[in-house]
Every structure is written in C-alpha cells, then in structure tokens.
C-alpha cells in the first residue's frame, strides 16, 4: 500500500523549489509526511526564558532571550585601515546566564537598529567560545514584539508555547515552524499504524491528533499526550520490522551442527591451561543450543573488553568443524585478522596442524585469507577452503569475493559487526549450501535498550565477567594545556614502565602524512599562550589533530629518546603492519605509536601503559576499547588521557567519566546520555537518518520492552500484516533503501 497522497506530496509543490531544496539537502525532508514528522526539539513559553548556561558547544541552537546591552565598536583592519570597520556586540540574558552576539561589517546596521536593550527575540546560530565566553557570530533572529503584528507571529507558533525545531544555519527554527504551519492540515489524513486494540488499551491519542498537538500545543498536557503517542509509534514500528526479520530467519532451513563426543572441541578444552568462567560456560551453552537447531542461529555476543569473546567464538567454530562443517571469522581490518589468526593458532597448538606432520588426531587447518596475500599463498588457501581441508578460515572482506568457495560453510562469525554492511555479510552467508549459522561479536558493551533497538533481530548473549588474572588499569586525565608538567610526567611514567621490562602504546587520532602539521614536537607540552590567545574549545577544534608520524618523531627525539619507538597505521603496507605487530608482540619494540588500528583484538600482555593524545577527539566506547589493550597480563595497566580542553568543557567531563570507571556497560549509558539526537540509530550506526525523533533509548526502556512484546505477538499472528494496512504503510516509510540496509546490519 502506498503512502496516502497528501503526506506523499513533494515539498517543492507545497513550499516552492528553493525552500524544498534546502530542506532536502540539510534535513533530509522531502515530503509533507517527512515535514510533519520533524518534531520540535523543545518549547518556550512567552515570559519564560531559556537557560543559556546549558548551551552545547559547536551546535546550531535556537534560544529565546532578552537584549541586556548593545555596543557598536569601530576598529582598523586590513579592509578598513582608517578605523571604519564596525563590530556590534550584543549581550542577551535569560537570568541564568549571558550570551554574546557579534555582528561585523555591513551586517551591523539592521541589528543595531532593532536589537535595543529590553528587546526580546528568538536567536539562531552556532555556539562558539571567544575569550572564554560563549558567543553566536552573526546569528539569525526574529523579534518577539508586543504589538499586533508580533503577537500574530507568536500566535502562529502555537499560542502560548513556541516550538523550537532542530534547525540548521540555512533554515532557522521559525522558518521551519511557518512551513509546518502550511502543511499541518494534511495531518488529518495520516493513517494510524497502531492496531486499535493497542492504542485504546494504552489510552493513546490518534496519530492525526498527536501530530496537531506536537506542533500546535495549547498546554503542556498536549505535548505530553503527543509525545507519549509518537514514542509508541517509533518503538512499535521499529520493533515490528525487527520481529519480521526474526520471524523470517526462523523460516529458513539450516544444517544442525552438534560437536561429536571426544572430538576436536573436547581435545581443545582438555588442553586449555585455565577453566572457563561461569559466563563463558553459560554463553557457550546458549550458542551450542542454537547451533543444534534446524534453522540458522542469529545471535549477538557482546561483552566487556577482555571478557574472552574470542575464546567463546572459537569453541563454537570447533563444534561446527566437529560436525563436518567449516567456520569463518570475518574481521574488519588486516591487522585484526592477522591477530585473530595468530591467537587461534596459538590457542589450538597441534590441533591447528591438520594434514601436517605432528598434527593431532582431530586436528584441522586454520587458514588466513586477506586481500594482500601473494598469488601462490592465496591459491593454496582457496584450495583448502574449497576442498574442506581448512576447517577454520579467518580473514577480511577478501573472503566475500566470488572466487572464494567453501566445501561446507556452517558458521559465520562477524567481529565488530558495526563495521560491515549488509551486502558484505549476506554475500558471505550465501556461500553455504544452506544458510549458515551467524554469530555477531561486538566488544562495545551495549545497554539493554540499545540491544533491543539496534540489534533487535538478534538473540543476545552477554559476557560481563572478566577472566581471573586480568590486572587492574589505572586511568587518569592529563590536562596538557592547564598543567604542562603533567604531560612531562606522563612520558616519565612511560620510561619507568619500559625500564621495568614492559611496553607502551601511544595513540593519536591522525596519521600525519596527508598534510603538514606545525605541531610536530608533540612530546613537549604545548605553549601556555596558545590556550590564552583565543577560544579554548574553538582553538582545539581548529588546530589539526595530533598525528602518529609527527608524535613518533617528536618522542624519539625528545622525552623518549633512546627507546625503541615504532609506528603503526592503516595506510602502511600489510606486510609492514604485520612485521611491526610481530616485533611489538615479541618485545623488540618499547613504544608503539599508532592510530585506532589497535583498538580491538590486539593482545600483547607485556604492554602495560597507554597514552592517548587528543583523547577528547575519541568517543567514550572507543576510549574504553583502546584502554582494554593494556592490563592484559599479570602487571597492572596505566591509561593516560591527554587533552587540551578546558576543565569545564563537555569533552573533559566525558574523559573524567572514562577515567572514573572500567564498567563498559556504565560507560555505554554515559555515552548514550551525552550524545545528541540522531547519533544512536542514525549516522553512528549506519549512515542513514535516524528513525527515532522522540523516543529516547535510555529513558524509554519500558516502552521499548513493551513494544517488542506487542510486535512479536502481532507478527506471530499475522506475519504479512494483511489486517493492518496503516502499519504496513509506516513500515514502508521506515524501510527505505538506507533503512533496510541499516536493519540488515543487526
């Protein structure tokens, strides 16, 4: 069923081509329906001003405030050498804080006349910092007058409540409000996706009523009614999409895979030098139960950094080999594929020497396949895959190529799932005689609600217990700009670790050969003056991120002179990367300066220290991942988070949170709470625009859980949704090409 015509109407027909083009390019809005589902971010009441103290840095914001002061300055510049340059500085206030507006040149005349002390207006612009004060440069504004004309404008923004919309520099909130006002009558034709029984049972308003109330509320109760209803829409439609995928998976045939008694798995378990944790045993049972069924396993294995996910996955692979099948592990990078291959061969020992002299009775072959292998080695590996000689295959996207054929593919293990697209995963799954079982691993702990939403079509297993023997990791923030001697001390600590026979990582956000970076002497503390000349957060954003090549050179010539320093990054030749990792793993290199190529899978127990430069440029989960590379042996680990951001900045608060806990699940909640809307299910996961506009995956856990149950019941009773045309319509709108791709990534 198509979308109803009124909501499918292109915006260019309703609003004109110029406005429609801006909405499409900057907000991804194409139809009347898209615009109606572009909800206000928040609301302002006339007489109640917003809290300027809470403005986010580097975001385009809309505020309602009052002019406290306006001053016009003249100055000399290259464009106005005789002192005729002009700058208008306007200070606005809301009682909780102050914000400076700045206008330059020809742009000062209109605001100089209009923004007089006492004037109230809506202001829109990007928040920055100058001289340690918040400011908006050249903001757009709309006056809120008390005269008739102004009152009519305010009334058109929903009476006493002014909706403020997620906006851009090209399209201010009030322009969006006027556009929505134009299309609002079409809301009456919106088809309701919720089954009547569900809506009535929960006392939810109809969809047309919810759309009217979200855009034109007369009371706060209207907003609550609308949001409660629209949250259910988002949760339920997404969960139905995921439930249909789960249902479809159960309809596919698969070969049951059961380990044989006293086979390869038993021999492997017998040679383990330790006992499995309770968590590893529990998760293994869940996986083995799935593998024994006649439809494909579709399971997510998530766990703490270092909780032993690779061991659990390997045991599942060995069970499949026991049953006569093959298992493949897909890794996102060559470094990680090589690392996994080394680890698996090391753990299996003689059991990985199938077909070789000295191989054990139940041994199989463990083959590595990457894009950079030589022709002869590649031919040999492909032959082992096709004949079934290789029971376990580990590789990168090279495994997906057409010429790669398997004898009997029984299990696909995907490591770091979020780095693979649907085509890649399905191309690999299509290489089995019947659909193989699928085990997805992620080393990023995910809150339960996100697991139900992002990975909702997978059954979930959680490893939240660290194996015995893992050492504690101390984490500290190093404020390089405020206290340069702290950075000098960080390098002393690295030298101390090396002198005690250990090794260290230094992580940087950039490689460094793509352009010249003047800050090559990164081993030395930055000059204090740089933090005082301009805006602290602004400066940090404008300067280039610290780079591996520059930092390595600075350290080798400076504070780490005399130590063995090597570099590792993604643009190196694969053989060179492998050689660097082998030397580091063998203890021949003291300090490895690298990009996030070492983020996952790299296991060097002797590495005890990590210094992360420009740590504020990394996300919370990424920092937690990186930190997990140290403390993997018997000696305690040390992680130093270096930042030039000021103490009060959100970036520093994020780093303080990482330093304060090693609980990945707690950090994932913090990460989620700090991110702006659209990150969780949108660009961070898939590159697609998020479908969640009012649903908050942390706050609305109960709604998501209930929606999942309701969706499962609806799909079980009517998988094709033949009796629910409104729900089918909503699914079609959700599952556009990008969205389908994103859901498949689960």
N, C-alpha and C positions, 0 to 999 in steps of 0.2 A: 504493500500500500504506500502511495506517495504521501509526502507531507501535504497538509492542507494548503491550498493555493495561497491564501492570504499570508501565511507565515513563510511560504516559499518564495514570495515576491522578492526580486533582487532589490537591494537598497538603492541602486542607481536610478531605478524607476521612481522610487518614492522620495529620495532626498537629493537627487541630482548626481551626475557623474563625479564631480570634484570631491564632494563630501564622502561619497561611497568609496572612492579610490583610497582616501586617507584611512577610512575605517577598515578596509580590507587589508591594506599594507601594514598598518600599525597595530590593529587589534584583532585581525583575523575575522572580522564580521562581514558577512556577505549578503545575508537575507534578513527580512523583517524578523523572522524567528531568532536568528543569531542576536540581533539587537535587543529583542525583548528578554533574552536570557543573559544579557550583560547587566548584572545587578549592581546596585550601589555598594561601595565598599563600606560606607558608614553614613550617618546622617548628622546634620547640625540643626540645632534649634535656634531660632532667632532669639537673641538675648543671652544665649549660652555659647561662649567662645571655645574654640578647640584648644587642646593642650600643646602649645608649641614646644614644650620641653621634650616631648616624646617623638619628635620628627626623625625618621630614618635617614641616614646619610645616603647620598647618591641615588635617591629615588625621586621620581616625579610625584609631587604631592599637591593636594588642594587643601587650603586652610581658609577658615573664616576668622577674620581678626580686625582690630581697630587700629587706625594710624595714631601713634603716640607722638611722633616727631618727624619732620621732613626738612632736610637741609640741602641746599644747592651749592656745590663747590666748583670753583674754576681752577684749572691747572694747565701747566705747559706740557706738551707731549710732542712726539715727532710729527703727528698730524696737525697739532695746534701749537706751534712753537711760541706764539705770543701770548700764551696763557688763556686762550679762548676755549680750551677743552672744558667740557662740563660733566659733572658727575652728581646725580641726585641720590642721596642716601635717605631712605625712609625706614623708620623703625615702627614695627607693628607689635601689638601685645595682646595677650588674652588673659592676663592676670597670673598665669603660671610660668610664663617665660616670654622672652623677646626674640624677635627675628628681624634681621636687617635685609631690606630690599635695596638693590643697586641698579640704577639706570645710567647709561653712558651716552654721550654724543647727542645726535639728533633725537634719540629716544627719550630724552628727559622732558620735552615740552608738555606733552599731554599729561603724564602722571604728575608733573609739577603743579599743574592747574587743578587736577582732580583729587590727588591724594593729600588732602589737608588734614591736620590734626583733628581727631574726632570722627573722621570718615570710616564707615565700615564697608568691607568688601570681601569678595572671595578672591584669593590669590593662588596661582598655579605656577609651579616651576620646579627645577631640580635643586635639592638641598645640597649645599657645599659648605665648606668652612674657610673663612679668611680671618687672619689674625685671631685665631682661636674662637671665633664667633660664627654661629650659624648664619647663613645668608641665602637668599634667592637672587640670582642675577637675571635682570630683565624678565621678571615674571609677567605672565598674562594676568589680567584682573578684571573683575566685574563688580561694579559698585552696587551696594545694597542700600538704596536711598529710602527715605521715609516718605517721599512724595508718591503721587498716584502711579506714575509710570513704574517706579521702582517696586511699589507694592504689588503691581500686577506681575512683574517678573518673578518676585518671590512666590506669589500665589501659584504661578505656573510650575514652580518647583515644589509642588505638593503642600500648599498651605503652610502650616507652622513648621514643617520638617523639610529641610533642604537635603536631598540625596546627593552624596558626593561619590562620583563614579571612578573606577580605575581608569586613568586617563594617560595621555602621552603629551609630549611637548607640542605635537601637531594638532591635538584635539583635546581641548580643556574640558573639565567636568561639566561646566554649564552648557557647552555646545552639545555634548552627549545628551544632557537632560532634555534639551529642546528637541533633539532628533527623536528621542524615545517618546516624548510627548506627541509627536506627529504620528508614530506607528502604534501607540497604545490601544486605540480602538480595535486593532486586529487581535488583541489578546483574547477577545470574546470567542474567537474561532479556534483557540488552541484545543487540541484533542488530548484528553486526560490519559496518561499512561498507567495510572494506578488502578488495579481492579477495584470496583465499587466496594466490595466487602472489606478490603484492606483499608481504603480511605475512610469509610464510615466507622469501621471498628476502632480506628485510632483517632477519630474526631478531627480529621484533616479537612481544610477547605479545598474547593475545586481548584484546578490549575488556572483557569481564567481569573478567578478571584485572587489567587496568590500573586499572579503577575501584576494585577492592578494595585494590590496592596504593597508590593515590594517597591514599585516605582512611584506610587502616589499615596503614601500612608497619611492618615489624618491623626493617628495616635501611635504610641509605641506598641500598643497591643496589636495593631495592624501589622507592624513589622514582624513581631514575634509569630503571628499566625502564618504569615507568608514564608518566613524562613523555616519554620517547622515543616511546612508542606514541601518546600523546594529541596530541603535536605533529604527528605524521604524520596523524592524523585531521583535525585542524584545517586543516593545509596542503592535504591532498589533497581534502577535501570542498569547500573554497572554490575550489580550482583547477579542480575538475570543473564547478562552477557557472559559472565564468568561461569554461572551454573550451566548454561547451554554448552559451553566448552567442556566442562567436566562431564556432562552427560554424553556428549559426542565421543569423548575419549573411552567411555565405558562400552560403547558400541563397537569399537574396533577390536579385531582379533589380535592376539599376541601369543607367542610360544611361552608356556610356563617354564621358568628356569629355577631348578632346585639343585643345590650342591649335593654331590654324591658323598655318602659316608666314607670317611678316611681318604678323601680326595685332596685336591690342591689347597682348598680352604683350610682343612684340618691340619695339613702339613705346615701351612703358613702360620696358623695360630700357635702351633707347637713350638715354632722357632722364635716367637716374639719374646723379647727379654723383659717384658712387663705384662701386667694384666690390664685388660680393657677397663675403662671407668664404667660405672653403672650407666651413665648417659650413653656411652658408645655402645654398650650391650643392648640397651633399650631401643636406640635408633636403628641398630643393625637388625633387630627382630622385626621392626616396622617395615624396613626395606625388604628383608627376606620374605615376609608375608606377601608383600606386593608383587615381588618377582615370581612367586609361585602361582599367581592368578593367570587366567587366560585372556586378560585384556591389559593394555600397556600401563605399567606404573607411570605415574606423573607426579613426582614428589620433589619438594624443595627441602634441601638440607642446609639449615643456617646455624651458625654458631659463633661463639667468641673466637677472636684471633687466638690461634694456638690450641684450640679445643680438640684437635685430632680429626677434622673432617676428612682429610685426605686418606687417613687410615681406614675410616668407615667406608669411604667410596671404593678403596682398593679391595676391601673384603667383599663388597658387592660385586665387583668386577671378577674376582676369583670364583665366586659362586656361579657366575654365568659361564666362565671358562670350564668349570667343573661339569656343567650341564651340556657341554659340547658347543657352546656358542662363543662369540667374540665380544669384547668390550672395548669401547673407545672413550678416551678422555679428551675433550676439546678445551684448549687453553687459549686465552686472548692474545698472548704475546709469545714470541720465540723464547725469550728469557724464562718465562714461566713454564713453557712446555719442556724445555731442557731441564729445568729444576725439578719438575714433577718426574721426568724420566729417570733422572739420577736418583731421586728419593725412592721411587718404586723399585728400581733395580737393587738399590742398597738394602731396602727392607726385605725383599724377596730372596736375595742372595742366590744360591744354586737353583732355587725354584724359578728363576728368570732365565735359565740357561737351557731351555728346551731345544732339543736337536743338537746340542753341543756335547763334547766330551766332558764328563764331570757333572753334567746336568742331573738334577734329582729325578726320581722316578715319575713324579707327577708334574714335572717342570713344563713351562710354556715359554714362548718367546715374547719379550717386551720390546716393541718396535717404536722408534721415534720417527715422525714424518712432519717435516716443516718445509716451507717454500724455498729455503736457501740451500737445501741439501744438494750435493753433487749428483750428476746424472746416474752414475753407477750405483751409489748408495740408495738413491730414490727407486731405481728399477728393482733392486733387491728387496726393499721394504714393500713395494707394491705387490711383488710376487708373494711375499709372506702373508700379506693381507688376503689376497685372492685365494690362496691355497688353504688358508686356515692355520698355517704354521704359527702365525702370530696370534696368540690369544688375547693379548692386551696391546692396544695401539694408543699412543699419546701424541698429540700434535696440535697444530694451529688450523686456521681456515684452509690450509692446503689439503686437509682431509676431505673437504667438501667437493673438490674438483671432480668432473665427470669421470675421468680415467681411474679414480680410486674405487676399487670394487672389493667388497668383503665376501668371505666364504659364508658366514652365518652371523650377521650382526645382531646381538641380543640385548646390549645395553649401551646407551649413550650417557656419559657423564659430562655435563657442561659446567665448567668452572667459571666463576664470576659472570653469572648469567646476564647482567645488565649490559655487558659489552658486546653481546651478539644480537643480530637482527633475526627476524622470523625466517627469512629466506635461508640464512646460513644453517639454522638449527633444523629446519624441515628438510633441507637438502640432505643432511646427514642422516636424519631419521628415515628418509626414503630409500636408503641403501640396504635396508634389511629385507629379507624375503617377506616378513610380516613386520608391522610397526614394532621397532624395538622398545624396550622399557627406557624411561627417561629419568635421570636423577640430576637435578639442578643444584649446584652448590653456590652459596654466597657467604663471604667472610664478613659481610656487613650485618651486624645484628639489626633486626627489623622489629619494631613494635608490632604487637598482635594485630592492631587495626590496619597497619600498612600491609602486613602479610595477607590479610583478608581482602585488601583492595588492590594492591599492585600484583600480588601473586595469588589472587583468589581462585584461580583454576587449578592450583596445585595443592596436594595434601602436604602438610608442613611437619617436618621433624626438627627439633631444636636441641642443639648441644650447648648447654650453658654451664658445663663443668670442665675446669681445666685439669689436665692430667697431673698426677703427682710429680714433683720435681721441677715444675716451672718456677722460675725465680721472680721475685717482686721487681717492679720497674718504678723508679722514682721519676716523676715528671715535674719540670719547673719552667716557668716563663722567664725569658731573658729579655728585659726591656732595653734594647740596644741604643735607642735614642736618648732615653732618660738617664740610663746608668751605663755608659760605655765600658766601665771597668768590669761589669758583669759579663760582657762578651769576651773580654780578655781572659776572664776566669774560666769561661766555657772551654776555650782552647787549651787552657792548662789542664782541665779535667780530662780532655781527650788524650793529652800526652800522658797523664797519670794512668789511664786505662791501658794504653799501649805499653807503657813501661811495666805494667803488671801482667803482660803477656796476652792482652786482649786486643780487639779491633773495634773500629768505629765506622759509622755511616755519617755522611753529611749530605742532606737532601736539599735540592734547590728547585724552584718552580720552572726554570727555563734552561735550555741547552747552552745558548750563548753564541753560536756561530751564525745566527741569522741576521744580526746587526751589531753595531758597535755599542758597547755599554761603557760609559765613562767610569762606572764604579767597579773597576776591576780589582782594586785592592780590598777585597771583601773580608779578608782576615782581620783587618783593623776596624776599630769601632768607627761608625760614621761621625762626621764632624757635627758638633752640637749645633752649629749655626744653621745647618740645613733644616733642623726641626723648628727654628725660630723665624726663618725668613717669610714663610707663608703658612697656608693652612696645613696642619699636621696630617690630617687624613687625606686631604687633597694632594699633598706632595707625594705621599706614599703611593697614591694611585697613579700619579703622572710619571714617576720615575720607572724605568724598566725593572721588571722582577730580577732578582739576583740569578745569575746563570752559572751552570755547572763548570764550564770551561774557565770562566773568569775567577770563580771562587777557588777552584782547584789550584790555579796558578798563584793566586794570592796567598793561599795557605802554605803551599810548598815553598814559597819564597819568604814567608813571614812566620806566623805563630807555630806552624807545624813543620818547619824546616828540619830536614834530616830524617823525617818519617817517610815511609813508602806510601805515596798518595797516587791513586789511580781514578779514572773517570769511567762512568757507565751511563749511557743514554740511548734513546730509541733510534737515533739515526746512525749509530755505529753498524758496521757490517756484522752479521750474525756470528761469524766465526770469532771476530774480535770480542763481541759481547760475552760469548761463551768462555773464551780464554780468560777474560777479566774476572768473571764469576768463579772460574775454577781456581785461579790464583788466590782470590779472596777467601774462598772456602777452604783452601789448603793452608791459609795463614801466611801466605807470602806477601800480602799487601796489608799495610796497617790501617789505612783510611780509604774508604770508597766514597767518592763524591759523585752523587747520582741524582737523576730525576726520579719521578714516582715509578719508574720501571721496576723498582724493588718493592713496590707497595704490597704485593701479595705473593705468597708461595716461596719467597726466598728464605732459606733456612740455614743460617750459619751460627751455630750455638756459641762460638767463641766471640761473636760481635756483641759487645755489652753497652756501647754508647751510641747515641744518635743525636745529631744537631740538625734541626730543621730550620733552614734560613727562610725569612719572609713567611713564617708559619701562618700568618693571618691570611695568606692567599690560598690556603687549602681549606677544604671543608672538614667538619668535625669527624665524619666517618673516615675520611682519608687520613687524617692525623692519627686516628686510633689504629688504622691499618698499618701505617708506617711504624708507629711505636711498637707494634707487635713483632717487628723484625729483631728486636733486642730482648734480652732476658730469656732466651730460649735454651740456655744451658744452665749450669749449676751456679754461675756467678750472677749477682743482681744486675739489673739493667738500669740505664740512665737515659732519659729523653729530655733534651733541652729545646724549647720552642722559642726561637729568636724572632722578635718583632720590633718594628719601629713605630708602631701605632701608639697613640696616647692612651694612658691608663683608663680614661672614661669611655673609650670607643667601644662599640659593639664587638669589633674584631678582637679586642683584648679580653672582653668578657667571655667570648667563645673559647679563647685559648685557656683562660683560667678554668673554665668548665672541664676542658680536656685534661688539664693538669690535676684536677681535683679528684677524678675517679677513673678507674680502669674498667668499670662496668659498661660494656659496649651497648647493652640494651638501654641503660640510663642515658648514655650519650646520644643514642639514636633518637630518644624522646626530646632531649635538649635541642638536637639538630633540627628536628621537625618543628619544634615550637619557635625556633629562631628564623626559619626560612619564611620567605614571603609567599603569598598565594601563587599557585601555579607551578611551584617547584616540585612538589611531591609526586604528582602523577603526570606532570607535563614535561617540560624540556629536560629536567634532570633524568628522567627515565627513558624518554622515547623521542624527543624532538617534536612531539605533537603538542598542540594546545590542550591544556588540561580540561577535563570534563567537570572537574569539581570547582564550583564557584562559591557555594555557601556551606558545603559540608567540610568540617574540619576533622581530619582523621584521628587526631588525638582526643579532642573534646567530645566527639560524637561516636565514641566507641560502641555505646549501647545501640544506637540507631543502625550502625553498620552490621553489628552482630545479628540484630533482629531482621534486618533487610536480607541478610544472607540466608537465614532460615526460611523467610517468606519466599524468596526467589527459588530456593531449592524445591519447595513444595509446589510452586506454580509450574516450574519446568518439568518436574516429575509427572504432574497431572496432564500437562499439555506442552510437550517439547517444542512444537512448532508455533505455539501461541496463537492458534487459529481463532480462539474465542476472545482474544484481547488485541484488537486492531490498534488501539491507542498505544499499547506497549510496543507493538511491532514498529510503529511509526517512530517512537522515541529511540528504539534500538538502531533503526536505520540512520537516524540523525547522529547517534553516538558512534556507530561503527562505520564512519567514513574510511577512506583508504588508510590514512595515517593511524586512526584509532584502532582499526583491525590489526594493523601491524604491531601497535603497542600492546594490545591484549595478547597477541600471539607470543610476545616476549615473556609473558608469565610462564 
